[in-house]
Amino acid sequence: MGNLDKKELIKKAAQTLFFQYGWEKVSIGEICQQANISRVTFYKHFTNKKELLKQLFTEQKEEMWQAFNDLLENAKSLDLLIQRIFQLQKHAMQTLYSQEMVYDLQHHKDEELQAFFAEMEQEKYQFMHYFFTTLQQKSIIRDDFPVLLIEIFIRKIDELKTDPALLQCYQGKDQQFLKDILSLLMYGIAAKA
């Protein structure tokens, strides 16, 4: 088995454990045990658990951006676009964004990770600006709304995802929560018929 394969084994093992328990509760030893590799092998590929975590999130971001770019190229209707975005969100929720991971995202105190996630969030908003501008140019969404309004609305949606009352209302129905938020946004900015 080559080095690349072992690196993939480590990432897969970490993703499985992080999804189940969050990253803060998982040790490097547990990742090594899950991947059936030694600590020496782990450290050949990653400096520490934070570097591994950042790589997982970076790779997922790049996959999502590629998928969203593909959506832009092939977007023909809002209904199909919403359906595909929901599938992408569902996949993210099933691979990296478990309740345990989201809890760790919201409650960790590590400054390096806080800076990393803040930078990722800014990149997300920049990408969303490009995404919605392109949808307007393709007349898939309304062009009478400034993209800035949509961006701010998306930021507010991100705040809604942590609202205790909404979390209680949708307890155990994470997928429905995301679907409702996405529908509210996308049908609200749908191009006029």
N, C-alpha and C positions, 0 to 999 in steps of 0.2 A: 504494500500500500504506500503510495507516494505522499510527500509532504502536503500537497494540495488536498488529497483525500482526508488526511488527518485533520487539517484545518477545518474542512467542511464537517467532519465528525464532531469536532469541538463546538462549532457554531450550532449544529443541529441539536446536540446534547444541551447546550446552554439555553437555546430557544425553548426546548421542551420543559426544562426545569424552571426557567424564568416565567414561562406561561403559567405553570402550575403554582409556583410559590412566590413570584416576584423576584427581582434580582437581589434585593438586599438580604434575603434569607438563604440564598444559595451560595455555597462556598466553591472555591476553585477545586477542592478535593472532590466535591459531589459532581462537578462538571466532568472531571477526569474519570471518575468512576462510571458515570453515565456513558461517556464516550469510549470507555475501555482503553484509556491511554494513561501515560505517566504524567506527573507534574512537569518533568523535564520537557516532554513533548508539548505540553500546554505552553510553557514559557518560551519555546522555540517560535511559537506563532503569535503569542499575545503577551504584552508586558504585565498586564493585570486584568482583573475582571471588568474594570471600567472601559479599558480599550476594547475588549470583546463586546461589551454592551453597546458602545458607540458604533462599532462596526455593524452590528445587527440592525440598529436603527438607521444607519446611513444606507445600508443595502436595501432596507425596506423602503426608505424614502425614494431611492433611485428607481426601484421597481414601480412604485406608485406613479412617479413622474412620467416614466416611460408609458405606463398604461394610460395616464391622462393625456399624454401627447398623442397616443394612438386613438383615443376617443375624439380628440379634436380633428384628427385627419379624417375619421370615418363618421363623425356625427351627422346624422340626418334628421333626427327628431328628438325632441326633449324627452319623450317617454322612454326611448331606448337609452338615451344618455343617463337619465335618472336610474334606470334599471342597472346599467353597467356600473355607475358610481356606487350604488348600494352593494353590488356584488364585490367591488373592490374594498369597501368598508368592512363588509362581512368577513372577507378573507383576512384583513388586517386584525379584526377582532378575534379571529380563530387561530392566528399564528403568533401574534406579539402583544396585542392589547387586551389581555385578560384583566379581570377585576383586580387581581393581585398586582399586575404590572402598573395599572392605572393608579392604584393606591400608592405604590412606590414612586411613581412620577410626581404625584401631588404632595408627598410628604418627605421626600429625601432632603437632606441638608448639605450634600456634597457640592461645593462651589464650582468645581470643574465641570460636573455634570449639569449643574444649573446653567452655566454659561453655554455648554454644548446644546442643551435643549432650547435655550432662549435663541440661539443662533438658528437652530432648525426651525423654530416657530417663525422667525423673520423670513427665512427662505420660503417657508410654506406660504406666507402671505404674499410675497413677491410672485411666487408661481401662480397663486390664485388670481392675482391681478392680470397676469398674462392669459390665464385660462379663460376668465370671464370676458376680457377684452376680445379675445378670439371668438368666443361664442356670440358676442354682440356683432362682430364683423360678419359672421356667418348667418346672422338674423335668426339664431336659435333662441336667444333670449332678448328681452327688450333692450333697445338702444337708447331709450329716453331716461334710463337711470344711470347716473354716473357710476363708474366702476368703484370709485371710492366708497359710495354708499353700500355697495355689495360687500366690499372688503370689511367695512366696519360692522356690517350685519354678521359676517362670518366670525369676526372676533367676539361678538356678543353671543353667537351660537356656542363658541368654545367656552364661554363663561357659563352658559346654560347647562353644559354637560357636567358641571360640578355643583349645580344648585341642589341643596339637600331635599327640598320639596319635590322637585322633578325626579331626582334619583329614587325617592321613596315611591312616587307615583308609578315609575317604570321598573320597580324592583323585580329582578328576574326576567325582565323583558328588554335587555340591552339592545338587541337588534331592532326591535320595534321603535325604541327611542331614537336610534340613528335614522331609521327610515322616516319617521314622522318629522324630524328636524330637516332632513334632506328634502322631503316633499314640500314642506312649508317654504323653504328657501327657493327651490327650483321652480315650483309652480307660481310662486309670487313674482318671479322675474321672467316668466315665460313670455315669449314673443306674443304679441296680440294677434289673434286669428283674423 
